[in-house]
Amino acid sequence: MKRSDFKRTAVRIAALLLAVATLAGCGGTSSGSNGDDPSDTPSGSTVTYDPEKWKDTFPVTPALSIQQSAAKVDNSKALKNSKKIASEKVVVSDFEPENGFKHQPGFAYFKGKFYAAWGQAAKDEDSPGQSIVVSSSSDFKNWSKPVVVGPSIDGGFGMTANQGGFFVSTPNKLYYYYRECHFGPDNFRSDGTWIPQIIKYYKYVSKVTSTTDGKTWTTPSVISIAANESPKMSLTGRYFAGAGTGVIRSDDIGAVNWKWGGLTSAQEQSGFDRGANILQEASWYQTDDYVIHVMIRSNTNRIWMTESYDNGETFTDVYPTNFATEATMANFGRLPDGRFYFVGTSRFGSNRYPLVLQISDDGYNWDREYILRDEKYELQQSGWAKDGYYAYPEVLIQDDYMYIFYSKQKEVMELTRVKLSDIV
């Protein structure tokens, strides 16, 4: 990318980030009122995408086919150009024997405070009784006692397991979306005890809760969307969040009007036929040609990718990239200066170690790696599916920092931040 192109892109991304900050209540204002119904669209300037403005842009004509584009995405240079970066860290929620499982992080900034959410259970991942809790902090270092905002309920065959989701921050409200997993009879033995080896749900129910003051949360309500990361604004002003094998999208950062787009069943099957073990837990970024690149976990040693040329409406087939990765979820996006970032673990078979930040100038050639965390943490309590030193990082760029919230061995919730000026 030319220096002049970087400058234009940085200006555009900076303007979009300013819009995000305004919507999150960082100095912005909103007219009118916002009721207690979680399905409300917040009043004020929340619509950020004007379809009339972009009607002649899409669909774009890509310079490369999806196969060529996927093959070009390569982080081999980053793996050879690795160094530590100065950072600060804080434990948001330490190990507790009575809450032996903690995972599925979410992170947001709202009305001058940071909010961290995660799924929490007595011992095992996604087990009956797993609930959603939220903690807050005004200074990064000191965190409040977690409160339950997504309680487990009786689903008919035992208590539900509530999986952590994502935040949406608006001027008046902070929303948190999560998924309620209802078990079926096959999940339990004849004596009523849970069988962790059979993670087979009777049904999923997506829910949303909200707060206007960070203290009182509404009773969760049923809604029709789910995602595995918080939404980010694209170059056009449309919001996207990674969700399964695609993204959810919205032209308004409010709680309604979200739509899903991603791989069809046939496209998923074609990916399996080409060698993917699973396809789930997507993240995304958009290059300056307006192509949306959706990066999907495959449980192979590579990220797989699908692309959209029509602003998230439809997607190509999925192909393996040359981006090395562990079998886990990752987080992709763009820095305020226009460069691209990846946060996750890139060494396959490493038990999700170390936690790194990788950088690319063009979204294809990833040539720098910063080690964020490489301390080994010893598991304190065994449990179903409990492993991984650093897992499922959620990224927030706020003011002069990048914040990374993640779980350690799925029993401790930790937060790291680095100065944007140190990411060179």
GURO-943392 format. One record per residue (C-alpha): x, y, z. Coordinates in Angstrom, 1 decimal, always signed. Example, Ala and Ser with C-alpha at 12.3 -4.5 7.8 and 13.67 -1.06 7.14 Angstrom:
! residues 2
{x=+12.3; y=-4.5; z=+7.8};
{x=+13.7; y=-1.1; z=+7.1};
! end
This chain:
! residues 424
{x=+0.0; y=+0.0; z=+0.0};
{x=+1.3; y=+3.4; z=-0.9};
{x=+1.9; y=+6.0; z=+1.8};
{x=-0.8; y=+8.3; z=+0.3};
{x=-3.2; y=+5.4; z=+0.3};
{x=-2.5; y=+4.7; z=+3.9};
{x=-3.2; y=+8.4; z=+4.7};
{x=-6.5; y=+8.4; z=+3.0};
{x=-7.5; y=+5.1; z=+4.6};
{x=-6.4; y=+6.3; z=+8.0};
{x=-8.5; y=+9.4; z=+7.7};
{x=-11.5; y=+7.4; z=+6.7};
{x=-11.1; y=+4.9; z=+9.5};
{x=-10.4; y=+7.6; z=+12.0};
{x=-13.7; y=+9.3; z=+11.0};
{x=-15.5; y=+6.0; z=+11.4};
{x=-14.0; y=+5.3; z=+14.8};
{x=-15.1; y=+8.8; z=+15.8};
{x=-18.6; y=+7.8; z=+14.8};
{x=-18.3; y=+4.6; z=+16.9};
{x=-17.0; y=+6.6; z=+19.9};
{x=-19.9; y=+9.0; z=+19.5};
{x=-22.4; y=+6.1; z=+19.5};
{x=-20.7; y=+4.6; z=+22.5};
{x=-21.3; y=+7.8; z=+24.4};
{x=-17.8; y=+9.1; z=+24.3};
{x=-18.6; y=+12.8; z=+24.1};
{x=-21.6; y=+12.3; z=+21.8};
{x=-25.2; y=+13.3; z=+22.4};
{x=-28.5; y=+11.8; z=+21.4};
{x=-31.9; y=+13.5; z=+21.2};
{x=-35.1; y=+12.0; z=+22.5};
{x=-35.6; y=+9.1; z=+24.9};
{x=-34.9; y=+5.4; z=+24.8};
{x=-37.4; y=+3.0; z=+26.4};
{x=-36.8; y=-0.1; z=+28.4};
{x=-37.8; y=-2.5; z=+25.6};
{x=-34.6; y=-4.3; z=+24.5};
{x=-35.9; y=-4.3; z=+20.9};
{x=-35.8; y=-0.4; z=+20.8};
{x=-33.7; y=+1.3; z=+18.2};
{x=-31.9; y=+4.0; z=+20.1};
{x=-33.0; y=+7.5; z=+19.1};
{x=-30.5; y=+10.0; z=+17.7};
{x=-27.9; y=+9.6; z=+14.9};
{x=-27.4; y=+5.9; z=+15.1};
{x=-27.9; y=+5.1; z=+11.4};
{x=-24.4; y=+5.1; z=+9.9};
{x=-24.9; y=+3.5; z=+6.5};
{x=-26.6; y=+5.2; z=+3.6};
{x=-27.5; y=+2.7; z=+0.9};
{x=-28.2; y=+5.4; z=-1.7};
{x=-24.6; y=+6.7; z=-1.3};
{x=-23.2; y=+3.3; z=-2.1};
{x=-25.6; y=+1.9; z=-4.6};
{x=-23.2; y=+2.3; z=-7.5};
{x=-20.2; y=+0.8; z=-5.6};
{x=-21.6; y=-2.7; z=-5.1};
{x=-21.1; y=-5.4; z=-6.2};
{x=-17.3; y=-4.7; z=-6.5};
{x=-15.2; y=-6.6; z=-9.0};
{x=-12.4; y=-8.3; z=-7.1};
{x=-8.9; y=-8.3; z=-8.5};
{x=-8.4; y=-11.9; z=-7.4};
{x=-10.6; y=-15.0; z=-7.3};
{x=-11.4; y=-16.3; z=-3.9};
{x=-8.9; y=-19.1; z=-4.4};
{x=-6.2; y=-16.6; z=-5.3};
{x=-7.1; y=-14.2; z=-2.6};
{x=-7.1; y=-16.9; z=+0.1};
{x=-3.7; y=-18.3; z=-1.0};
{x=-2.3; y=-14.7; z=-0.8};
{x=-3.2; y=-14.3; z=+2.9};
{x=+0.0; y=-15.4; z=+4.5};
{x=+1.5; y=-14.8; z=+8.0};
{x=+4.7; y=-16.8; z=+7.6};
{x=+6.8; y=-13.7; z=+7.8};
{x=+5.1; y=-12.6; z=+11.0};
{x=+6.0; y=-15.9; z=+12.6};
{x=+9.7; y=-15.2; z=+11.8};
{x=+9.6; y=-11.6; z=+12.9};
{x=+8.3; y=-11.9; z=+16.5};
{x=+9.1; y=-9.7; z=+19.5};
{x=+7.6; y=-8.7; z=+22.7};
{x=+5.6; y=-5.5; z=+23.1};
{x=+5.2; y=-3.4; z=+26.3};
{x=+1.8; y=-4.0; z=+27.9};
{x=-0.2; y=-3.8; z=+31.1};
{x=-2.4; y=-6.6; z=+32.4};
{x=-5.0; y=-7.1; z=+35.1};
{x=-7.0; y=-10.0; z=+36.3};
{x=-10.7; y=-9.2; z=+36.0};
{x=-11.9; y=-12.4; z=+37.6};
{x=-9.5; y=-14.8; z=+39.3};
{x=-9.9; y=-18.6; z=+39.8};
{x=-12.8; y=-19.5; z=+42.1};
{x=-13.4; y=-23.2; z=+43.1};
{x=-17.1; y=-22.6; z=+43.1};
{x=-17.0; y=-21.1; z=+39.6};
{x=-14.4; y=-23.3; z=+38.0};
{x=-15.3; y=-22.5; z=+34.4};
{x=-15.0; y=-19.0; z=+33.0};
{x=-14.8; y=-18.3; z=+29.2};
{x=-16.5; y=-16.7; z=+26.2};
{x=-15.4; y=-13.1; z=+26.8};
{x=-17.1; y=-9.9; z=+25.7};
{x=-15.8; y=-6.4; z=+26.2};
{x=-17.2; y=-2.9; z=+25.7};
{x=-16.9; y=+0.8; z=+26.7};
{x=-20.0; y=+2.7; z=+27.8};
{x=-20.5; y=+6.1; z=+29.5};
{x=-16.9; y=+6.3; z=+30.8};
{x=-16.6; y=+2.7; z=+32.0};
{x=-15.3; y=-0.6; z=+30.7};
{x=-17.6; y=-3.6; z=+30.8};
{x=-16.5; y=-7.3; z=+30.7};
{x=-18.8; y=-10.2; z=+30.3};
{x=-18.3; y=-14.0; z=+30.2};
{x=-20.0; y=-17.3; z=+30.6};
{x=-19.5; y=-18.9; z=+34.1};
{x=-20.3; y=-22.4; z=+35.4};
{x=-19.4; y=-24.6; z=+38.4};
{x=-16.9; y=-26.8; z=+36.6};
{x=-17.6; y=-27.7; z=+33.0};
{x=-17.9; y=-25.8; z=+29.8};
{x=-21.4; y=-25.3; z=+28.5};
{x=-22.9; y=-27.3; z=+31.4};
{x=-26.4; y=-27.0; z=+32.9};
{x=-26.5; y=-23.9; z=+35.1};
{x=-23.9; y=-21.8; z=+33.1};
{x=-24.9; y=-18.2; z=+33.3};
{x=-23.7; y=-14.8; z=+32.0};
{x=-22.0; y=-12.3; z=+34.3};
{x=-20.8; y=-8.8; z=+33.9};
{x=-18.1; y=-6.7; z=+35.7};
{x=-17.2; y=-3.0; z=+35.2};
{x=-14.3; y=-0.7; z=+35.8};
{x=-13.7; y=+3.0; z=+35.4};
{x=-9.8; y=+2.8; z=+35.5};
{x=-8.8; y=-0.6; z=+33.9};
{x=-7.3; y=-1.8; z=+37.1};
{x=-10.2; y=-2.2; z=+39.6};
{x=-13.1; y=-4.3; z=+38.7};
{x=-16.5; y=-4.7; z=+40.3};
{x=-17.9; y=-7.9; z=+41.7};
{x=-19.6; y=-9.7; z=+38.7};
{x=-23.4; y=-9.6; z=+38.5};
{x=-25.6; y=-12.2; z=+36.7};
{x=-27.3; y=-10.6; z=+33.7};
{x=-28.1; y=-13.8; z=+31.8};
{x=-29.4; y=-16.3; z=+34.3};
{x=-29.7; y=-20.0; z=+33.5};
{x=-33.3; y=-21.2; z=+33.4};
{x=-35.1; y=-24.5; z=+33.6};
{x=-35.3; y=-25.6; z=+29.9};
{x=-37.4; y=-28.6; z=+30.5};
{x=-34.5; y=-31.1; z=+30.6};
{x=-32.4; y=-29.5; z=+33.3};
{x=-31.0; y=-25.9; z=+33.5};
{x=-29.8; y=-24.2; z=+30.3};
{x=-26.2; y=-23.4; z=+29.5};
{x=-25.9; y=-19.8; z=+28.5};
{x=-23.0; y=-19.1; z=+26.1};
{x=-21.2; y=-15.7; z=+26.1};
{x=-22.0; y=-13.4; z=+23.2};
{x=-21.3; y=-9.7; z=+22.4};
{x=-21.9; y=-6.1; z=+23.5};
{x=-23.5; y=-3.3; z=+21.5};
{x=-22.8; y=+0.1; z=+22.9};
{x=-25.0; y=+3.1; z=+22.0};
{x=-25.4; y=+6.6; z=+23.4};
{x=-28.2; y=+5.7; z=+25.8};
{x=-27.9; y=+1.9; z=+26.3};
{x=-25.5; y=-0.9; z=+26.5};
{x=-26.8; y=-4.1; z=+25.1};
{x=-25.5; y=-7.6; z=+25.7};
{x=-26.5; y=-10.5; z=+23.4};
{x=-26.0; y=-14.2; z=+24.4};
{x=-27.2; y=-17.6; z=+23.5};
{x=-29.3; y=-19.9; z=+25.7};
{x=-28.7; y=-23.6; z=+25.0};
{x=-31.5; y=-26.0; z=+26.0};
{x=-30.6; y=-29.6; z=+26.6};
{x=-32.5; y=-32.6; z=+25.5};
{x=-33.1; y=-36.1; z=+27.1};
{x=-29.9; y=-37.5; z=+25.4};
{x=-27.8; y=-35.1; z=+27.5};
{x=-28.6; y=-36.9; z=+30.8};
{x=-28.2; y=-40.3; z=+32.3};
{x=-31.1; y=-42.2; z=+33.8};
{x=-30.2; y=-40.8; z=+37.2};
{x=-30.5; y=-37.3; z=+35.9};
{x=-26.7; y=-36.5; z=+35.8};
{x=-25.3; y=-34.6; z=+32.8};
{x=-23.3; y=-36.3; z=+30.2};
{x=-20.6; y=-33.8; z=+29.1};
{x=-19.4; y=-36.0; z=+26.1};
{x=-22.7; y=-35.3; z=+24.4};
{x=-22.9; y=-31.6; z=+23.5};
{x=-26.2; y=-31.9; z=+21.6};
{x=-28.7; y=-29.2; z=+22.3};
{x=-32.5; y=-29.5; z=+21.8};
{x=-32.7; y=-25.9; z=+20.8};
{x=-30.9; y=-22.5; z=+20.9};
{x=-32.6; y=-19.3; z=+22.0};
{x=-30.8; y=-15.9; z=+21.4};
{x=-31.5; y=-13.3; z=+24.1};
{x=-30.6; y=-9.7; z=+24.8};
{x=-30.4; y=-7.7; z=+28.0};
{x=-29.6; y=-4.0; z=+28.3};
{x=-28.8; y=-1.3; z=+30.8};
{x=-28.9; y=+2.5; z=+30.8};
{x=-26.7; y=+3.0; z=+33.9};
{x=-24.5; y=+0.0; z=+34.0};
{x=-26.1; y=-1.1; z=+37.3};
{x=-29.6; y=-2.3; z=+36.5};
{x=-30.1; y=-4.8; z=+33.6};
{x=-33.4; y=-5.6; z=+31.9};
{x=-35.0; y=-9.0; z=+32.0};
{x=-33.5; y=-10.9; z=+29.0};
{x=-35.8; y=-10.9; z=+25.9};
{x=-35.8; y=-13.3; z=+23.0};
{x=-34.3; y=-12.0; z=+19.8};
{x=-33.3; y=-13.6; z=+16.5};
{x=-29.5; y=-13.1; z=+16.2};
{x=-26.3; y=-14.5; z=+17.6};
{x=-22.6; y=-13.7; z=+17.0};
{x=-19.2; y=-14.5; z=+18.5};
{x=-17.7; y=-11.0; z=+18.6};
{x=-18.8; y=-7.4; z=+19.1};
{x=-19.6; y=-5.5; z=+15.9};
{x=-17.2; y=-3.2; z=+14.1};
{x=-17.9; y=-0.5; z=+11.6};
{x=-16.9; y=-1.1; z=+7.9};
{x=-15.5; y=+1.5; z=+5.5};
{x=-19.1; y=+2.2; z=+4.3};
{x=-20.5; y=+2.7; z=+7.8};
{x=-22.3; y=-0.6; z=+7.9};
{x=-21.7; y=-2.7; z=+11.0};
{x=-20.6; y=-6.3; z=+10.9};
{x=-19.8; y=-9.0; z=+13.6};
{x=-18.4; y=-12.4; z=+13.0};
{x=-21.1; y=-15.1; z=+13.5};
{x=-20.6; y=-18.8; z=+12.7};
{x=-19.6; y=-19.1; z=+9.1};
{x=-20.3; y=-15.5; z=+8.2};
{x=-21.4; y=-12.2; z=+9.7};
{x=-24.4; y=-10.4; z=+11.1};
{x=-24.9; y=-6.9; z=+9.6};
{x=-26.8; y=-3.8; z=+10.5};
{x=-27.1; y=-0.3; z=+9.1};
{x=-28.0; y=+0.9; z=+12.6};
{x=-26.1; y=+0.1; z=+15.8};
{x=-29.4; y=-0.4; z=+17.7};
{x=-30.7; y=-3.7; z=+18.9};
{x=-32.9; y=-4.4; z=+15.9};
{x=-32.4; y=-4.7; z=+12.1};
{x=-29.5; y=-7.2; z=+12.3};
{x=-29.3; y=-9.7; z=+9.5};
{x=-27.1; y=-12.7; z=+8.9};
{x=-25.1; y=-13.5; z=+5.8};
{x=-22.6; y=-16.3; z=+5.3};
{x=-21.9; y=-19.7; z=+3.8};
{x=-24.8; y=-21.7; z=+2.6};
{x=-25.1; y=-25.4; z=+3.6};
{x=-23.8; y=-26.4; z=+0.2};
{x=-20.8; y=-24.0; z=+0.6};
{x=-20.1; y=-25.4; z=+4.1};
{x=-20.1; y=-28.9; z=+2.7};
{x=-17.8; y=-28.0; z=-0.1};
{x=-15.4; y=-26.6; z=+2.6};
{x=-15.5; y=-29.9; z=+4.4};
{x=-14.9; y=-31.7; z=+1.2};
{x=-11.8; y=-29.6; z=+0.7};
{x=-10.4; y=-30.5; z=+4.1};
{x=-11.9; y=-28.2; z=+6.8};
{x=-12.6; y=-30.1; z=+10.0};
{x=-15.1; y=-27.5; z=+11.3};
{x=-16.2; y=-24.1; z=+10.1};
{x=-17.3; y=-21.7; z=+12.8};
{x=-16.4; y=-18.6; z=+15.0};
{x=-15.7; y=-16.2; z=+12.2};
{x=-14.1; y=-12.8; z=+12.3};
{x=-13.7; y=-10.2; z=+9.5};
{x=-11.9; y=-7.2; z=+8.0};
{x=-12.5; y=-5.1; z=+4.9};
{x=-9.8; y=-4.1; z=+2.5};
{x=-9.8; y=-0.7; z=+0.6};
{x=-11.4; y=-2.3; z=-2.5};
{x=-14.5; y=-2.9; z=-0.3};
{x=-14.1; y=-6.6; z=-0.3};
{x=-15.1; y=-8.1; z=+3.0};
{x=-12.8; y=-11.0; z=+4.1};
{x=-14.4; y=-13.4; z=+6.6};
{x=-11.8; y=-15.5; z=+8.5};
{x=-13.2; y=-18.8; z=+9.8};
{x=-11.9; y=-21.3; z=+12.3};
{x=-11.4; y=-24.7; z=+10.7};
{x=-9.5; y=-26.7; z=+13.3};
{x=-6.8; y=-27.3; z=+10.7};
{x=-3.5; y=-25.4; z=+10.9};
{x=-4.9; y=-22.6; z=+8.7};
{x=-7.6; y=-20.0; z=+8.8};
{x=-10.1; y=-20.5; z=+6.1};
{x=-11.7; y=-17.5; z=+4.2};
{x=-14.8; y=-16.5; z=+2.3};
{x=-15.4; y=-13.1; z=+0.8};
{x=-18.3; y=-10.8; z=+0.0};
{x=-18.3; y=-8.4; z=-2.9};
{x=-21.8; y=-6.9; z=-2.2};
{x=-21.3; y=-5.5; z=+1.3};
{x=-22.2; y=-8.6; z=+3.2};
{x=-25.2; y=-9.8; z=+1.3};
{x=-23.7; y=-12.9; z=-0.3};
{x=-20.5; y=-14.8; z=+0.1};
{x=-18.1; y=-16.9; z=-2.0};
{x=-17.1; y=-20.5; z=-1.4};
{x=-14.6; y=-21.0; z=+1.4};
{x=-10.9; y=-21.8; z=+0.9};
{x=-7.9; y=-22.3; z=+3.1};
{x=-5.5; y=-19.4; z=+3.5};
{x=-1.8; y=-19.5; z=+4.2};
{x=-2.4; y=-17.9; z=+7.6};
{x=-1.2; y=-20.3; z=+10.3};
{x=-3.4; y=-20.6; z=+13.3};
{x=-4.2; y=-22.7; z=+16.4};
{x=-7.5; y=-24.5; z=+16.6};
{x=-9.4; y=-21.6; z=+18.2};
{x=-11.2; y=-18.4; z=+17.6};
{x=-9.3; y=-15.3; z=+16.5};
{x=-10.1; y=-11.6; z=+16.2};
{x=-9.3; y=-9.5; z=+13.1};
{x=-9.8; y=-5.8; z=+12.4};
{x=-8.2; y=-2.5; z=+11.4};
{x=-6.2; y=-0.1; z=+13.5};
{x=-7.0; y=+3.7; z=+13.4};
{x=-4.1; y=+4.2; z=+11.0};
{x=-5.5; y=+1.8; z=+8.4};
{x=-3.3; y=-1.2; z=+9.1};
{x=-4.8; y=-4.6; z=+9.7};
{x=-4.5; y=-6.6; z=+12.9};
{x=-4.9; y=-10.2; z=+14.1};
{x=-5.1; y=-11.2; z=+17.8};
{x=-5.0; y=-14.8; z=+18.7};
{x=-2.7; y=-17.8; z=+18.8};
{x=-0.9; y=-18.9; z=+15.6};
{x=+1.1; y=-22.0; z=+16.6};
{x=-0.9; y=-25.1; z=+15.8};
{x=-0.8; y=-27.7; z=+18.5};
{x=+0.5; y=-25.2; z=+21.1};
{x=-2.5; y=-25.4; z=+23.4};
{x=-3.4; y=-21.8; z=+22.5};
{x=+0.0; y=-20.3; z=+23.4};
{x=+1.4; y=-17.6; z=+23.2};
{x=-1.2; y=-14.8; z=+22.7};
{x=+0.0; y=-12.6; z=+19.9};
{x=-0.8; y=-9.5; z=+17.8};
{x=+0.1; y=-9.7; z=+14.1};
{x=+0.1; y=-6.7; z=+11.7};
{x=-0.4; y=-6.3; z=+8.0};
{x=-0.2; y=-3.2; z=+5.7};
{x=-2.5; y=-4.6; z=+3.1};
{x=-4.5; y=-7.5; z=+4.7};
{x=-2.6; y=-10.1; z=+2.8};
{x=+1.1; y=-10.0; z=+3.8};
{x=+1.3; y=-10.3; z=+7.6};
{x=+4.9; y=-9.6; z=+8.4};
{x=+5.1; y=-8.4; z=+12.1};
{x=+4.2; y=-10.2; z=+15.3};
{x=+4.1; y=-8.9; z=+18.8};
{x=+3.9; y=-11.3; z=+21.8};
{x=+1.2; y=-10.0; z=+24.1};
{x=+1.3; y=-12.7; z=+26.7};
{x=+3.6; y=-15.7; z=+27.1};
{x=+3.3; y=-16.6; z=+30.8};
{x=+2.4; y=-20.2; z=+31.5};
{x=-0.6; y=-20.6; z=+33.7};
{x=-1.2; y=-23.9; z=+35.6};
{x=-4.8; y=-25.3; z=+35.5};
{x=-6.3; y=-25.2; z=+39.0};
{x=-9.4; y=-27.3; z=+38.5};
{x=-10.0; y=-29.9; z=+35.8};
{x=-13.3; y=-29.8; z=+33.9};
{x=-15.0; y=-30.8; z=+30.6};
{x=-13.3; y=-29.0; z=+27.7};
{x=-11.1; y=-26.9; z=+29.9};
{x=-7.8; y=-26.2; z=+28.2};
{x=-5.9; y=-23.5; z=+26.3};
{x=-3.5; y=-21.0; z=+27.9};
{x=-5.1; y=-17.9; z=+26.1};
{x=-8.4; y=-18.2; z=+24.4};
{x=-11.1; y=-16.3; z=+22.5};
{x=-9.6; y=-12.7; z=+22.6};
{x=-12.1; y=-9.9; z=+22.3};
{x=-10.5; y=-6.7; z=+21.1};
{x=-11.6; y=-3.1; z=+21.8};
{x=-9.7; y=+0.0; z=+20.5};
{x=-10.5; y=+2.9; z=+22.9};
{x=-8.6; y=+6.2; z=+23.0};
{x=-4.9; y=+5.5; z=+22.8};
{x=-5.0; y=+1.8; z=+23.6};
{x=-5.9; y=-1.6; z=+22.2};
{x=-7.6; y=-3.7; z=+24.9};
{x=-7.6; y=-7.5; z=+24.7};
{x=-9.9; y=-9.5; z=+27.0};
{x=-9.5; y=-13.3; z=+27.1};
{x=-9.7; y=-16.4; z=+29.3};
{x=-6.8; y=-18.4; z=+30.7};
{x=-7.3; y=-22.1; z=+30.8};
{x=-11.0; y=-21.3; z=+30.9};
{x=-11.0; y=-20.4; z=+34.6};
{x=-9.5; y=-16.9; z=+34.8};
{x=-10.6; y=-13.8; z=+32.9};
{x=-7.7; y=-11.4; z=+32.2};
{x=-7.3; y=-8.1; z=+30.4};
{x=-4.2; y=-6.8; z=+28.5};
{x=-3.7; y=-3.4; z=+27.0};
{x=-1.0; y=-2.0; z=+24.7};
{x=-0.5; y=+1.6; z=+23.5};
{x=-1.4; y=+2.1; z=+19.9};
{x=+1.8; y=+4.1; z=+19.5};
{x=+3.9; y=+1.0; z=+20.3};
{x=+2.4; y=-1.0; z=+17.4};
{x=+4.9; y=+0.1; z=+14.7};
! end
